[in-house]
């Protein structure tokens, strides 16, 4: 039976433990930090936006007025079809190198944003030039974890491909066949979710100075032990919430100023990258503090 001193010590430790934020509050905190520090995030976001338009879209309108009008007139279409507005912009342009440029920009600016969030959460006062000078040191470890994440996405991609092939091509006409195929596809997607719950945390651990990829993966595995389902739910919440916000805001602008809807949508996507990195980095910090 534990002594009185031991119980008091445990109670003091539990009292000092910071309160865990839910997904909505975590996303709200990421928004707050980003916009309250606009002097730091603003120039980085504008640079990201301009480089994306220049290298990925070639300064062409990301979303033509005719696309906006056709989208708005499809009032009877399903919600799934309405997301084509979002997909039409995020898809690479006709430039064969645009996908490479988009990936390079995403990696570099993710490192910029992660570094900014780390400095701000530790109450430091970073300077704008330090964002570019000091943030890219973990590039190689970050790329290695990123490559692992790309491999872990393969089961989900195969599952989606099988789902589209089976149900789009009428391969499974009977109900029991459909149930089997749906189960197989969900199993593949669940496998990816299981792996990503650890690797995404490792992606942010590896940005800590002097942290190797193997060490980051082991630390991530320990951090999410017994909390994997919570991490998976929070990770799934992020793209769903950001997509709903981006599409909703774009529809409003498309109704008011259709000619600017595409340009504003790409700006929103740039901001969403910063918000997403802040959300995931703070999720890692919460796991560390629990």
C-alpha positions as CSV (number, residue, x, y, z in Angstrom):
1,X,0.0,0.0,0.0
2,X,1.5,3.4,-1.0
3,X,2.5,5.7,1.7
4,X,0.9,9.1,2.4
5,X,4.0,10.9,1.0
6,X,3.9,8.9,-2.2
7,X,0.2,9.7,-2.7
8,X,0.8,13.4,-2.1
9,X,3.7,13.4,-4.6
10,X,1.5,11.8,-7.3
11,X,-1.3,14.2,-6.7
12,X,1.1,17.2,-7.1
13,X,2.5,15.8,-10.3
14,X,-1.0,15.3,-11.7
15,X,-2.0,18.8,-10.7
16,X,0.9,20.2,-12.6
17,X,0.0,18.3,-15.8
18,X,-1.3,20.7,-18.5
19,X,-4.8,20.3,-19.6
20,X,-5.1,18.6,-23.0
21,X,-6.8,20.6,-25.7
22,X,-9.4,19.0,-28.0
23,X,-9.1,19.1,-31.8
24,X,-11.2,22.3,-32.2
25,X,-9.3,24.2,-29.5
26,X,-6.0,23.0,-30.9
27,X,-6.9,24.2,-34.4
28,X,-8.1,27.5,-32.9
29,X,-4.8,27.9,-31.1
30,X,-3.0,27.4,-34.3
31,X,-5.1,30.1,-36.0
32,X,-4.5,32.4,-33.1
33,X,-0.7,32.0,-33.1
34,X,-0.5,32.5,-36.9
35,X,-2.6,35.6,-37.1
36,X,-1.5,37.2,-33.9
37,X,2.1,37.0,-35.2
38,X,1.3,38.3,-38.7
39,X,4.5,40.3,-38.9
40,X,6.4,37.0,-38.9
41,X,4.0,34.7,-40.7
42,X,2.7,37.3,-43.2
43,X,5.9,37.8,-45.3
44,X,6.6,34.0,-45.3
45,X,3.0,33.3,-46.4
46,X,3.2,35.9,-49.2
47,X,6.5,34.5,-50.4
48,X,4.9,31.0,-50.4
49,X,1.9,32.2,-52.2
50,X,3.8,34.1,-54.9
51,X,6.3,31.2,-55.5
52,X,3.4,28.7,-55.7
53,X,1.6,30.8,-58.3
54,X,4.9,31.4,-60.3
55,X,6.3,27.9,-60.2
56,X,3.2,25.7,-60.0
57,X,0.5,27.7,-61.8
58,X,2.6,30.0,-63.9
59,X,0.6,33.0,-62.8
60,X,-2.4,31.6,-64.6
61,X,-5.8,32.0,-62.8
62,X,-6.0,28.9,-60.6
63,X,-9.7,28.8,-61.0
64,X,-11.3,30.3,-64.1
65,X,-14.6,32.3,-64.0
66,X,-16.3,29.6,-66.1
67,X,-15.3,26.9,-63.6
68,X,-16.8,29.0,-60.8
69,X,-20.0,29.6,-62.6
70,X,-20.4,26.0,-63.6
71,X,-19.8,25.0,-60.0
72,X,-22.3,27.4,-58.6
73,X,-25.0,26.4,-61.2
74,X,-24.7,22.7,-60.2
75,X,-27.1,23.2,-57.3
76,X,-28.4,19.6,-57.6
77,X,-25.0,18.0,-57.5
78,X,-23.8,15.9,-54.5
79,X,-21.5,17.3,-51.8
80,X,-18.8,15.0,-53.1
81,X,-19.0,16.5,-56.5
82,X,-18.9,20.0,-55.0
83,X,-15.4,19.3,-53.7
84,X,-14.2,19.3,-57.3
85,X,-13.9,23.1,-56.8
86,X,-11.1,22.4,-54.3
87,X,-9.6,19.6,-56.3
88,X,-9.4,21.6,-59.5
89,X,-7.0,24.1,-57.8
90,X,-4.8,21.7,-55.9
91,X,-4.1,19.5,-58.9
92,X,-0.9,20.4,-60.7
93,X,-1.1,22.5,-63.9
94,X,-0.1,21.4,-67.4
95,X,3.5,22.1,-66.6
96,X,5.2,18.7,-66.1
97,X,7.5,20.1,-63.4
98,X,4.8,21.8,-61.4
99,X,4.3,18.7,-59.1
100,X,8.0,18.7,-58.2
101,X,8.0,22.5,-57.5
102,X,4.9,22.1,-55.4
103,X,6.5,19.3,-53.3
104,X,9.7,21.2,-52.8
105,X,7.9,24.4,-51.7
106,X,5.7,22.3,-49.3
107,X,8.7,20.8,-47.7
108,X,10.7,24.0,-47.3
109,X,7.9,26.1,-46.1
110,X,6.7,23.4,-43.7
111,X,10.2,23.6,-42.1
112,X,9.8,27.4,-41.9
113,X,6.4,27.2,-40.2
114,X,7.4,24.5,-37.8
115,X,10.5,26.5,-36.7
116,X,8.3,29.6,-36.2
117,X,5.8,27.7,-34.1
118,X,8.6,26.1,-32.0
119,X,10.1,29.5,-31.3
120,X,6.8,31.2,-30.5
121,X,5.6,28.4,-28.2
122,X,8.9,28.7,-26.2
123,X,8.3,32.4,-25.7
124,X,11.3,33.3,-27.9
125,X,11.3,36.4,-30.1
126,X,12.5,35.2,-33.5
127,X,13.5,37.6,-36.3
128,X,12.2,37.2,-39.8
129,X,15.6,36.5,-41.3
130,X,16.1,33.7,-38.9
131,X,13.1,31.9,-40.3
132,X,15.1,31.3,-43.5
133,X,18.6,31.0,-42.0
134,X,17.9,28.7,-39.0
135,X,14.9,26.5,-40.0
136,X,16.3,24.2,-42.7
137,X,19.0,22.4,-40.7
138,X,16.8,19.2,-40.3
139,X,16.1,19.0,-44.0
140,X,17.7,15.5,-44.7
141,X,16.1,13.8,-41.6
142,X,12.8,15.5,-42.5
143,X,13.0,14.1,-46.0
144,X,13.8,10.6,-44.8
145,X,10.7,10.6,-42.5
146,X,8.7,12.1,-45.4
147,X,9.8,9.3,-47.7
148,X,8.7,6.8,-45.1
149,X,5.3,8.5,-44.9
150,X,5.0,8.3,-48.7
151,X,5.5,4.6,-48.5
152,X,3.0,4.2,-45.7
153,X,0.4,6.0,-47.9
154,X,0.6,3.2,-50.5
155,X,-2.0,0.8,-48.8
156,X,-4.6,3.6,-48.6
157,X,-3.9,4.6,-52.3
158,X,-4.4,0.9,-53.3
159,X,-7.5,0.7,-51.2
160,X,-9.0,3.8,-52.9
161,X,-8.0,2.5,-56.4
162,X,-9.6,-0.8,-55.7
163,X,-12.8,0.9,-54.4
164,X,-13.1,3.0,-57.5
165,X,-12.3,0.1,-59.8
166,X,-14.7,-2.4,-58.2
167,X,-17.7,0.0,-57.7
168,X,-17.0,2.1,-60.8
169,X,-16.5,-0.9,-63.1
170,X,-19.4,-3.0,-61.7
171,X,-17.0,-5.9,-60.7
172,X,-19.0,-6.7,-57.6
173,X,-22.7,-6.9,-58.5
174,X,-23.8,-8.9,-55.4
175,X,-24.2,-7.4,-51.9
176,X,-21.9,-9.9,-50.2
177,X,-19.2,-9.2,-52.8
178,X,-19.5,-5.4,-52.1
179,X,-19.2,-6.0,-48.3
180,X,-16.1,-8.1,-48.8
181,X,-14.5,-5.4,-51.1
182,X,-15.5,-2.6,-48.8
183,X,-13.9,-4.5,-45.8
184,X,-10.7,-5.0,-47.8
185,X,-10.5,-1.4,-48.8
186,X,-11.1,-0.2,-45.2
187,X,-8.5,-2.6,-43.9
188,X,-5.9,-1.1,-46.3
189,X,-6.9,2.5,-45.3
190,X,-6.8,1.5,-41.6
191,X,-3.3,0.1,-42.0
192,X,-2.1,3.5,-43.4
193,X,-3.8,5.3,-40.6
194,X,-2.1,3.1,-38.0
195,X,1.3,3.7,-39.5
196,X,0.8,7.5,-40.0
197,X,-0.3,8.1,-36.5
198,X,3.3,7.4,-35.4
199,X,5.2,8.7,-38.5
200,X,3.5,12.1,-38.5
201,X,4.5,12.6,-34.9
202,X,8.1,11.5,-35.8
203,X,8.1,14.1,-38.7
204,X,7.9,16.8,-36.1
205,X,10.2,15.2,-33.5
206,X,12.9,15.0,-36.1
207,X,12.9,18.8,-36.5
208,X,14.3,19.0,-33.0
209,X,18.1,19.7,-33.2
210,X,20.4,16.7,-33.1
211,X,17.6,14.2,-33.5
212,X,18.1,11.3,-35.9
213,X,15.2,9.7,-37.9
214,X,15.5,6.3,-36.1
215,X,15.5,8.1,-32.8
216,X,12.5,10.2,-33.8
217,X,10.5,7.1,-34.9
218,X,11.3,5.3,-31.6
219,X,10.3,8.4,-29.6
220,X,7.0,8.8,-31.6
221,X,6.2,5.1,-30.9
222,X,6.6,5.7,-27.2
223,X,4.6,8.9,-27.2
224,X,1.5,7.5,-28.8
225,X,1.5,4.3,-26.9
226,X,-2.0,3.8,-25.6
227,X,-3.1,6.9,-27.3
228,X,-3.0,5.9,-31.0
229,X,-6.8,6.2,-31.5
230,X,-6.8,9.7,-30.1
231,X,-3.9,10.7,-32.5
232,X,-5.7,9.1,-35.5
233,X,-8.9,11.0,-34.7
234,X,-7.1,14.3,-34.4
235,X,-5.1,13.8,-37.6
236,X,-8.3,12.9,-39.5
237,X,-10.1,16.0,-38.1
238,X,-7.4,18.4,-39.5
239,X,-7.9,17.9,-43.3
240,X,-11.6,17.6,-42.9
241,X,-11.9,20.8,-41.0
242,X,-9.5,22.8,-43.2
243,X,-11.2,21.5,-46.4
244,X,-14.7,22.6,-45.1
245,X,-13.3,26.0,-44.2
246,X,-11.5,26.6,-47.5
247,X,-14.4,25.4,-49.6
248,X,-17.0,27.4,-47.6
249,X,-14.9,30.6,-47.8
250,X,-14.3,30.1,-51.6
251,X,-18.0,29.6,-52.3
252,X,-18.7,32.9,-50.5
253,X,-16.1,34.8,-52.6
254,X,-17.2,33.0,-55.8
255,X,-20.7,34.4,-55.2
256,X,-19.5,37.9,-54.5
257,X,-16.3,38.3,-56.7
258,X,-16.0,35.3,-59.0
259,X,-12.9,36.7,-60.8
260,X,-10.9,36.7,-57.5
261,X,-12.2,33.3,-56.2
262,X,-9.3,31.3,-57.7
263,X,-6.6,33.7,-56.5
264,X,-8.0,33.8,-53.0
265,X,-8.4,30.0,-52.9
266,X,-4.7,29.6,-53.5
267,X,-3.9,32.1,-50.7
268,X,-6.2,30.1,-48.4
269,X,-4.3,26.9,-49.2
270,X,-1.0,28.6,-48.4
271,X,-2.4,29.7,-45.0
272,X,-3.8,26.2,-44.5
273,X,-0.3,24.7,-44.8
274,X,0.9,27.0,-42.0
275,X,-2.1,26.2,-39.8
276,X,-1.8,22.5,-40.4
277,X,1.9,22.5,-39.4
278,X,1.1,24.4,-36.3
279,X,-1.7,22.1,-35.4
280,X,0.4,19.0,-35.8
281,X,3.4,20.5,-34.0
282,X,1.2,21.4,-31.0
283,X,-0.3,17.9,-31.1
284,X,3.2,16.5,-30.7
285,X,3.9,19.0,-27.8
286,X,0.8,17.9,-26.0
287,X,1.7,14.3,-26.3
288,X,5.1,15.2,-24.9
289,X,3.6,17.0,-21.9
290,X,0.9,14.4,-21.0
